[in-house]
Amino acid sequence: MSFTDRKKNMSSLQDSKTHGHSKPKAQVSAQVEQEILRALQDLSFGSVEIVVHDGRVVQIERKEKVRFN
């Protein structure tokens, strides 16, 4: 998935409904959005974990795997 595709997916996540939860949708700050996109940039193998407490992003972890043929 390209970086542009990831950014589009991020936008669609922000636009999605609350999925039955009564709590209003939390807004993601521009800084948090940039950090998530930065964590995804150039990631070929690995994962990005976003930790949320009380509807707020409090931590972003990037785990990258380096694979050899």
Distance bins in CASP14 RR format, pairs under 12 A and 6 or more apart:
PFRMAT RR
TARGET T0000
AUTHOR 0000-0000-0000
RMODE 2
METHOD distances of the structure
MODEL  1
1 7 0 0 0 0 0 1 0 0 0 0 0
1 8 0 0 0 0 1 0 0 0 0 0 0
1 9 1 0 0 1 0 0 0 0 0 0 0
1 10 0 0 0 0 0 1 0 0 0 0 0
1 40 0 0 0 0 1 0 0 0 0 0 0
1 41 0 0 0 0 0 1 0 0 0 0 0
1 42 0 0 0 0 0 1 0 0 0 0 0
1 43 0 0 0 0 1 0 0 0 0 0 0
1 44 0 0 0 0 0 1 0 0 0 0 0
2 8 0 0 0 0 1 0 0 0 0 0 0
2 9 0 0 0 0 0 1 0 0 0 0 0
2 40 0 0 0 0 0 1 0 0 0 0 0
2 41 0 0 0 0 0 1 0 0 0 0 0
2 42 0 0 0 0 0 1 0 0 0 0 0
2 43 0 0 0 0 0 1 0 0 0 0 0
2 44 0 0 0 0 0 1 0 0 0 0 0
3 9 0 0 0 0 0 1 0 0 0 0 0
3 10 0 0 0 0 0 1 0 0 0 0 0
3 36 0 0 0 0 0 1 0 0 0 0 0
3 37 1 0 0 1 0 0 0 0 0 0 0
3 38 0 0 0 0 0 1 0 0 0 0 0
3 39 0 0 0 0 0 1 0 0 0 0 0
3 40 1 0 0 1 0 0 0 0 0 0 0
3 41 1 0 1 0 0 0 0 0 0 0 0
3 42 1 0 0 1 0 0 0 0 0 0 0
3 43 0 0 0 0 1 0 0 0 0 0 0
3 44 0 0 0 0 0 1 0 0 0 0 0
4 10 0 0 0 0 0 1 0 0 0 0 0
4 11 0 0 0 0 0 1 0 0 0 0 0
4 37 0 0 0 0 0 1 0 0 0 0 0
4 40 0 0 0 0 0 1 0 0 0 0 0
4 41 0 0 0 0 0 1 0 0 0 0 0
5 11 0 0 0 0 0 1 0 0 0 0 0
5 12 0 0 0 0 0 1 0 0 0 0 0
5 37 0 0 0 0 0 1 0 0 0 0 0
5 40 0 0 0 0 0 1 0 0 0 0 0
6 12 0 0 0 0 0 1 0 0 0 0 0
6 13 0 0 0 0 0 1 0 0 0 0 0
6 33 0 0 0 0 0 1 0 0 0 0 0
6 36 0 0 0 0 1 0 0 0 0 0 0
6 37 1 0 0 1 0 0 0 0 0 0 0
6 38 0 0 0 0 0 1 0 0 0 0 0
6 39 0 0 0 0 0 1 0 0 0 0 0
6 40 1 0 1 0 0 0 0 0 0 0 0
6 41 0 0 0 0 1 0 0 0 0 0 0
6 42 0 0 0 0 0 1 0 0 0 0 0
6 43 0 0 0 0 1 0 0 0 0 0 0
6 48 0 0 0 0 1 0 0 0 0 0 0
7 13 0 0 0 0 0 1 0 0 0 0 0
7 14 0 0 0 0 0 1 0 0 0 0 0
7 33 0 0 0 0 1 0 0 0 0 0 0
7 34 0 0 0 0 0 1 0 0 0 0 0
7 36 0 0 0 0 1 0 0 0 0 0 0
7 37 1 0 0 1 0 0 0 0 0 0 0
7 38 0 0 0 0 0 1 0 0 0 0 0
7 40 0 0 0 0 1 0 0 0 0 0 0
7 41 0 0 0 0 1 0 0 0 0 0 0
8 14 0 0 0 0 0 1 0 0 0 0 0
8 15 0 0 0 0 0 1 0 0 0 0 0
8 37 0 0 0 0 0 1 0 0 0 0 0
9 15 0 0 0 0 0 1 0 0 0 0 0
9 16 0 0 0 0 0 1 0 0 0 0 0
9 33 0 0 0 0 0 1 0 0 0 0 0
9 36 0 0 0 0 0 1 0 0 0 0 0
9 37 0 0 0 0 0 1 0 0 0 0 0
9 40 0 0 0 0 1 0 0 0 0 0 0
10 16 0 0 0 0 0 1 0 0 0 0 0
10 28 0 0 0 0 1 0 0 0 0 0 0
10 30 0 0 0 0 0 1 0 0 0 0 0
10 32 0 0 0 0 0 1 0 0 0 0 0
10 33 1 0 0 1 0 0 0 0 0 0 0
10 34 0 0 0 0 0 1 0 0 0 0 0
10 35 0 0 0 0 0 1 0 0 0 0 0
10 36 1 0 0 1 0 0 0 0 0 0 0
10 37 1 0 0 1 0 0 0 0 0 0 0
10 38 0 0 0 0 0 1 0 0 0 0 0
10 39 0 0 0 0 0 1 0 0 0 0 0
10 40 0 0 0 0 1 0 0 0 0 0 0
10 41 0 0 0 0 0 1 0 0 0 0 0
10 48 0 0 0 0 0 1 0 0 0 0 0
10 50 0 0 0 0 0 1 0 0 0 0 0
11 28 0 0 0 0 0 1 0 0 0 0 0
11 33 0 0 0 0 1 0 0 0 0 0 0
11 36 0 0 0 0 0 1 0 0 0 0 0
11 37 0 0 0 0 0 1 0 0 0 0 0
13 19 0 0 0 0 0 1 0 0 0 0 0
13 25 0 0 0 0 0 1 0 0 0 0 0
13 26 0 0 0 0 0 1 0 0 0 0 0
13 28 0 0 0 0 1 0 0 0 0 0 0
13 33 0 0 0 0 1 0 0 0 0 0 0
13 36 0 0 0 0 1 0 0 0 0 0 0
13 37 0 0 0 0 0 1 0 0 0 0 0
13 50 0 0 0 0 0 1 0 0 0 0 0
13 57 0 0 0 0 0 1 0 0 0 0 0
14 25 0 0 0 0 1 0 0 0 0 0 0
14 26 0 0 0 0 1 0 0 0 0 0 0
14 27 0 0 0 0 1 0 0 0 0 0 0
14 28 1 0 1 0 0 0 0 0 0 0 0
14 29 0 0 0 0 0 1 0 0 0 0 0
14 30 0 0 0 0 0 1 0 0 0 0 0
14 32 0 0 0 0 0 1 0 0 0 0 0
14 33 1 0 0 1 0 0 0 0 0 0 0
14 36 0 0 0 0 0 1 0 0 0 0 0
14 57 0 0 0 0 0 1 0 0 0 0 0
15 25 0 0 0 0 1 0 0 0 0 0 0
15 27 0 0 0 0 0 1 0 0 0 0 0
15 28 0 0 0 0 0 1 0 0 0 0 0
16 25 0 0 0 0 1 0 0 0 0 0 0
16 26 0 0 0 0 0 1 0 0 0 0 0
16 28 0 0 0 0 0 1 0 0 0 0 0
17 23 0 0 0 0 0 1 0 0 0 0 0
17 24 0 0 0 0 0 1 0 0 0 0 0
17 25 1 0 0 1 0 0 0 0 0 0 0
18 24 1 0 0 1 0 0 0 0 0 0 0
18 25 1 0 1 0 0 0 0 0 0 0 0
18 26 0 0 0 0 1 0 0 0 0 0 0
18 55 0 0 0 0 0 1 0 0 0 0 0
19 25 0 0 0 0 1 0 0 0 0 0 0
21 55 0 0 0 0 0 1 0 0 0 0 0
23 52 0 0 0 0 0 1 0 0 0 0 0
23 54 0 0 0 0 1 0 0 0 0 0 0
23 55 1 0 0 1 0 0 0 0 0 0 0
23 56 0 0 0 0 0 1 0 0 0 0 0
24 55 0 0 0 0 1 0 0 0 0 0 0
25 55 0 0 0 0 1 0 0 0 0 0 0
26 32 0 0 0 0 0 1 0 0 0 0 0
26 50 0 0 0 0 0 1 0 0 0 0 0
26 52 1 0 0 1 0 0 0 0 0 0 0
26 53 0 0 0 0 0 1 0 0 0 0 0
26 54 0 0 0 0 1 0 0 0 0 0 0
26 55 1 0 1 0 0 0 0 0 0 0 0
26 56 1 0 0 1 0 0 0 0 0 0 0
26 57 0 0 0 0 1 0 0 0 0 0 0
26 58 0 0 0 0 0 1 0 0 0 0 0
27 33 0 0 0 0 0 1 0 0 0 0 0
27 55 0 0 0 0 1 0 0 0 0 0 0
27 56 0 0 0 0 1 0 0 0 0 0 0
27 57 0 0 0 0 0 1 0 0 0 0 0
28 34 0 0 0 0 0 1 0 0 0 0 0
28 35 0 0 0 0 0 1 0 0 0 0 0
28 36 0 0 0 0 1 0 0 0 0 0 0
28 37 0 0 0 0 0 1 0 0 0 0 0
28 50 0 0 0 0 1 0 0 0 0 0 0
28 52 0 0 0 0 0 1 0 0 0 0 0
28 55 0 0 0 0 1 0 0 0 0 0 0
28 56 0 0 0 0 1 0 0 0 0 0 0
28 57 1 0 0 1 0 0 0 0 0 0 0
28 60 0 0 0 0 0 1 0 0 0 0 0
29 35 0 0 0 0 1 0 0 0 0 0 0
29 36 0 0 0 0 0 1 0 0 0 0 0
29 56 0 0 0 0 1 0 0 0 0 0 0
29 57 0 0 0 0 1 0 0 0 0 0 0
30 36 0 0 0 0 0 1 0 0 0 0 0
30 37 0 0 0 0 0 1 0 0 0 0 0
31 37 0 0 0 0 0 1 0 0 0 0 0
31 38 0 0 0 0 0 1 0 0 0 0 0
31 57 0 0 0 0 1 0 0 0 0 0 0
31 60 0 0 0 0 0 1 0 0 0 0 0
32 38 0 0 0 0 0 1 0 0 0 0 0
32 39 0 0 0 0 0 1 0 0 0 0 0
32 50 0 0 0 0 1 0 0 0 0 0 0
32 51 0 0 0 0 0 1 0 0 0 0 0
32 52 0 0 0 0 0 1 0 0 0 0 0
32 55 0 0 0 0 0 1 0 0 0 0 0
32 56 0 0 0 0 1 0 0 0 0 0 0
32 57 1 0 1 0 0 0 0 0 0 0 0
32 58 0 0 0 0 1 0 0 0 0 0 0
32 59 0 0 0 0 0 1 0 0 0 0 0
32 60 1 0 0 1 0 0 0 0 0 0 0
33 39 0 0 0 0 0 1 0 0 0 0 0
33 40 0 0 0 0 0 1 0 0 0 0 0
33 50 0 0 0 0 0 1 0 0 0 0 0
33 57 0 0 0 0 1 0 0 0 0 0 0
33 60 0 0 0 0 0 1 0 0 0 0 0
34 40 0 0 0 0 0 1 0 0 0 0 0
34 41 0 0 0 0 0 1 0 0 0 0 0
34 57 0 0 0 0 0 1 0 0 0 0 0
34 60 0 0 0 0 0 1 0 0 0 0 0
35 41 0 0 0 0 0 1 0 0 0 0 0
35 48 0 0 0 0 1 0 0 0 0 0 0
35 50 0 0 0 0 1 0 0 0 0 0 0
35 57 0 0 0 0 1 0 0 0 0 0 0
35 58 0 0 0 0 0 1 0 0 0 0 0
35 59 0 0 0 0 0 1 0 0 0 0 0
35 60 1 0 1 0 0 0 0 0 0 0 0
35 61 0 0 0 0 0 1 0 0 0 0 0
35 62 0 0 0 0 1 0 0 0 0 0 0
36 43 0 0 0 0 0 1 0 0 0 0 0
36 48 1 0 0 1 0 0 0 0 0 0 0
36 49 0 0 0 0 0 1 0 0 0 0 0
36 50 1 0 0 1 0 0 0 0 0 0 0
36 51 0 0 0 0 0 1 0 0 0 0 0
36 52 0 0 0 0 0 1 0 0 0 0 0
36 57 1 0 0 1 0 0 0 0 0 0 0
36 59 0 0 0 0 0 1 0 0 0 0 0
36 60 1 0 0 1 0 0 0 0 0 0 0
36 61 0 0 0 0 0 1 0 0 0 0 0
36 62 0 0 0 0 1 0 0 0 0 0 0
37 43 0 0 0 0 0 1 0 0 0 0 0
37 48 0 0 0 0 1 0 0 0 0 0 0
37 50 0 0 0 0 0 1 0 0 0 0 0
37 60 0 0 0 0 0 1 0 0 0 0 0
37 62 0 0 0 0 0 1 0 0 0 0 0
38 48 0 0 0 0 1 0 0 0 0 0 0
38 60 0 0 0 0 1 0 0 0 0 0 0
38 62 0 0 0 0 1 0 0 0 0 0 0
39 46 0 0 0 0 0 1 0 0 0 0 0
39 47 0 0 0 0 1 0 0 0 0 0 0
39 48 1 0 1 0 0 0 0 0 0 0 0
39 49 0 0 0 0 1 0 0 0 0 0 0
39 50 0 0 0 0 1 0 0 0 0 0 0
39 57 0 0 0 0 0 1 0 0 0 0 0
39 59 0 0 0 0 0 1 0 0 0 0 0
39 60 1 0 1 0 0 0 0 0 0 0 0
39 61 0 0 0 0 1 0 0 0 0 0 0
39 62 1 0 1 0 0 0 0 0 0 0 0
39 63 0 0 0 0 1 0 0 0 0 0 0
39 64 0 0 0 0 1 0 0 0 0 0 0
40 46 0 0 0 0 0 1 0 0 0 0 0
40 47 0 0 0 0 0 1 0 0 0 0 0
40 48 1 0 1 0 0 0 0 0 0 0 0
40 49 0 0 0 0 0 1 0 0 0 0 0
40 50 0 0 0 0 0 1 0 0 0 0 0
40 60 0 0 0 0 0 1 0 0 0 0 0
40 62 0 0 0 0 1 0 0 0 0 0 0
40 64 0 0 0 0 0 1 0 0 0 0 0
41 48 0 0 0 0 0 1 0 0 0 0 0
41 62 0 0 0 0 1 0 0 0 0 0 0
41 64 0 0 0 0 0 1 0 0 0 0 0
42 48 0 0 0 0 0 1 0 0 0 0 0
42 62 0 0 0 0 0 1 0 0 0 0 0
42 64 0 0 0 0 1 0 0 0 0 0 0
43 62 1 0 0 1 0 0 0 0 0 0 0
43 63 0 0 0 0 1 0 0 0 0 0 0
43 64 1 0 0 1 0 0 0 0 0 0 0
43 65 0 0 0 0 1 0 0 0 0 0 0
43 66 0 0 0 0 0 1 0 0 0 0 0
44 64 0 0 0 0 1 0 0 0 0 0 0
44 65 0 0 0 0 1 0 0 0 0 0 0
44 66 0 0 0 0 1 0 0 0 0 0 0
44 67 0 0 0 0 1 0 0 0 0 0 0
45 62 0 0 0 0 0 1 0 0 0 0 0
45 63 0 0 0 0 1 0 0 0 0 0 0
45 64 1 0 0 1 0 0 0 0 0 0 0
45 65 1 0 1 0 0 0 0 0 0 0 0
45 66 1 0 0 1 0 0 0 0 0 0 0
45 67 1 0 1 0 0 0 0 0 0 0 0
45 68 0 0 0 0 0 1 0 0 0 0 0
46 61 0 0 0 0 0 1 0 0 0 0 0
46 62 1 0 0 1 0 0 0 0 0 0 0
46 63 1 0 1 0 0 0 0 0 0 0 0
46 64 1 0 1 0 0 0 0 0 0 0 0
46 65 1 0 1 0 0 0 0 0 0 0 0
46 66 0 0 0 0 1 0 0 0 0 0 0
46 67 0 0 0 0 1 0 0 0 0 0 0
47 60 0 0 0 0 0 1 0 0 0 0 0
47 61 0 0 0 0 1 0 0 0 0 0 0
47 62 1 0 0 1 0 0 0 0 0 0 0
47 63 1 0 1 0 0 0 0 0 0 0 0
47 64 0 0 0 0 1 0 0 0 0 0 0
47 65 0 0 0 0 1 0 0 0 0 0 0
48 57 0 0 0 0 0 1 0 0 0 0 0
48 59 0 0 0 0 0 1 0 0 0 0 0
48 60 1 0 0 1 0 0 0 0 0 0 0
48 61 1 0 0 1 0 0 0 0 0 0 0
48 62 1 0 1 0 0 0 0 0 0 0 0
48 63 1 0 0 1 0 0 0 0 0 0 0
48 64 0 0 0 0 1 0 0 0 0 0 0
49 57 0 0 0 0 0 1 0 0 0 0 0
49 58 0 0 0 0 0 1 0 0 0 0 0
49 59 1 0 0 1 0 0 0 0 0 0 0
49 60 1 0 0 1 0 0 0 0 0 0 0
49 61 1 0 1 0 0 0 0 0 0 0 0
49 62 1 0 0 1 0 0 0 0 0 0 0
49 63 1 0 0 1 0 0 0 0 0 0 0
50 56 0 0 0 0 0 1 0 0 0 0 0
50 57 1 0 1 0 0 0 0 0 0 0 0
50 58 0 0 0 0 1 0 0 0 0 0 0
50 59 1 0 0 1 0 0 0 0 0 0 0
50 60 1 0 1 0 0 0 0 0 0 0 0
50 61 0 0 0 0 1 0 0 0 0 0 0
50 62 0 0 0 0 0 1 0 0 0 0 0
51 57 1 0 0 1 0 0 0 0 0 0 0
51 58 1 0 1 0 0 0 0 0 0 0 0
51 59 1 1 0 0 0 0 0 0 0 0 0
51 60 1 0 0 1 0 0 0 0 0 0 0
51 61 1 0 0 1 0 0 0 0 0 0 0
52 58 1 0 0 1 0 0 0 0 0 0 0
52 59 0 0 0 0 1 0 0 0 0 0 0
52 60 0 0 0 0 0 1 0 0 0 0 0
53 59 0 0 0 0 1 0 0 0 0 0 0
END
